[in-house]
Amino acid sequence: QVQLVESGGRLVQGGGSLRLSCAASGRTFSTHAMGWFRQAPGKEREFVAAIRWSGGRTYYAESVKGRFTMSGDNAKNTVYLQMNSLKPGDTAVYYCAANTRGLSYRYYSGDYYADKNNYDYWGQGTQVTVSS
C-alpha cells in the first residue's frame, strides 16, 4: 500500500504561481513513477505531468508544457508540481498518483505515463482555483 497526501492548493490570481506537494508513505520503494492529474467540474480526469523515478525523466501534457515543472525528492518520498503563468483554465482538483506496476529496466512511452489507468494509488486531491 502507498498513501499519498497532496497539499498546496489555494485560490490564486491569473498569471500567478503555485507549488503543489505530494508526500508518499508506505511501500514507497515499489513506486516506479508518480503522476499529477487534474479534474475540473463536469470534465474527465486528465493528465498533467509525471516523473519516472529511475532516471528522473519527466512527461507533460501539451497544455502545461513550458509553464509547469514536476520534480521529486526521492529521499523525502515527495513530488512537487511548480505551476507558473496560471490561467483560469487550470482551475481543477489536482490529484497525485503512484504507479507501482512499472519495471525500472523497461522502457515505457509518454502515453503510458499519461494514462490514468496505469496508476495504482491516488491521493485525495487539492483544489486549485485561478481567478481571472
C-alpha positions as CSV (number, residue, x, y, z in Angstrom):
1,Q,0.0,0.0,0.0
2,V,1.1,3.5,-0.7
3,Q,-0.6,6.5,0.9
4,L,-0.5,9.9,-0.9
5,V,-1.2,13.3,0.6
6,E,-1.4,16.4,-1.6
7,S,-1.0,20.0,-0.3
8,G,-0.6,23.5,-1.6
9,G,-3.8,24.1,-3.5
10,R,-5.5,27.5,-3.0
11,L,-7.0,30.5,-4.8
12,V,-4.5,32.4,-6.9
13,Q,-4.8,35.2,-9.4
14,G,-4.3,34.6,-13.1
15,G,-0.7,34.9,-14.1
16,G,0.4,33.8,-10.6
17,S,2.4,30.8,-9.4
18,L,1.7,27.9,-7.1
19,R,3.6,24.9,-5.9
20,L,1.8,21.6,-5.1
21,S,3.4,18.9,-3.0
22,C,2.6,15.2,-2.7
23,A,4.0,13.2,0.2
24,A,4.1,9.4,-0.2
25,S,4.3,6.9,2.6
26,G,4.0,3.2,3.0
27,R,5.6,0.9,0.4
28,T,7.2,3.7,-1.5
29,F,10.2,1.6,-2.5
30,S,7.9,-0.1,-5.0
31,T,7.0,3.1,-6.8
32,H,8.0,3.2,-10.4
33,A,6.6,6.7,-11.3
34,M,4.5,9.4,-9.9
35,G,1.9,11.5,-11.7
36,W,-0.2,14.6,-11.4
37,F,-3.7,14.6,-12.8
38,R,-6.5,17.2,-12.6
39,Q,-10.2,17.2,-12.8
40,A,-12.4,20.2,-13.4
41,P,-16.1,20.2,-12.7
42,G,-18.0,18.2,-15.3
43,K,-14.8,17.0,-17.0
44,E,-12.8,13.8,-17.0
45,R,-9.7,13.5,-15.0
46,E,-6.8,14.5,-17.2
47,F,-3.0,14.0,-17.2
48,V,-0.8,16.9,-16.2
49,A,2.7,15.6,-15.6
50,A,4.6,12.5,-14.5
51,I,8.1,11.6,-13.3
52,R,9.8,8.2,-13.6
53,W,12.0,7.6,-10.6
54,S,14.6,5.6,-12.5
55,G,16.4,8.2,-14.5
56,G,14.2,11.1,-13.4
57,R,12.6,11.7,-16.8
58,T,9.5,13.9,-16.8
59,Y,6.5,14.0,-19.1
60,Y,4.0,16.8,-19.6
61,A,0.6,17.4,-21.1
62,E,0.8,19.8,-24.0
63,S,-1.4,22.3,-22.2
64,V,1.1,22.8,-19.4
65,K,4.4,22.5,-21.2
66,G,6.6,25.4,-20.5
67,R,4.5,26.5,-17.5
68,F,4.5,23.6,-15.1
69,T,7.5,21.7,-13.8
70,M,7.4,18.4,-11.9
71,S,10.2,17.4,-9.6
72,G,10.8,14.8,-7.0
73,D,12.8,14.2,-3.9
74,N,13.4,10.5,-3.5
75,A,14.9,10.9,0.0
76,K,11.7,12.6,1.2
77,N,9.3,10.5,-0.9
78,T,7.8,13.7,-2.1
79,V,7.0,15.1,-5.6
80,Y,6.2,18.7,-6.5
81,L,4.4,20.5,-9.2
82,Q,5.6,24.0,-9.8
83,M,2.9,25.9,-11.7
84,N,3.7,29.3,-13.3
85,S,1.7,31.6,-15.5
86,L,-1.5,30.1,-14.2
87,K,-4.7,30.5,-16.2
88,P,-8.4,30.2,-15.2
89,G,-8.5,27.1,-17.3
90,D,-6.0,25.5,-14.9
91,T,-8.7,25.5,-12.2
92,A,-9.4,22.0,-11.0
93,V,-8.8,19.5,-8.2
94,Y,-5.2,18.2,-8.6
95,Y,-4.5,14.6,-7.8
96,C,-1.2,12.9,-7.1
97,A,-0.9,9.2,-8.2
98,A,1.6,6.4,-7.9
99,N,2.5,3.7,-10.4
100,T,3.8,0.6,-8.7
101,R,3.5,-1.8,-11.5
102,G,6.2,-0.4,-13.8
103,L,9.6,-2.1,-14.1
104,S,12.8,0.0,-13.7
105,Y,14.6,-1.8,-16.5
106,R,11.8,-1.5,-19.1
107,Y,11.1,1.4,-21.5
108,Y,7.6,3.0,-21.4
109,S,6.3,5.7,-23.8
110,G,5.0,9.0,-22.6
111,D,1.5,7.7,-23.4
112,Y,1.9,5.1,-20.7
113,Y,2.6,7.7,-18.0
114,A,-0.3,9.8,-19.3
115,D,-2.8,7.0,-18.9
116,K,-4.6,7.3,-15.5
117,N,-5.4,3.6,-15.7
118,N,-1.7,2.8,-15.2
119,Y,-1.7,4.3,-11.7
120,D,-2.4,2.2,-8.6
121,Y,-2.8,4.7,-5.8
122,W,-4.3,8.1,-5.6
123,G,-4.4,11.0,-3.2
124,Q,-7.5,12.8,-2.0
125,G,-6.8,15.8,-4.2
126,T,-6.1,19.5,-3.6
127,Q,-8.2,22.4,-5.0
128,V,-6.5,24.9,-7.3
129,T,-8.6,27.9,-8.3
130,V,-7.3,30.5,-10.7
131,S,-9.2,33.8,-10.9
132,S,-9.3,36.0,-14.0
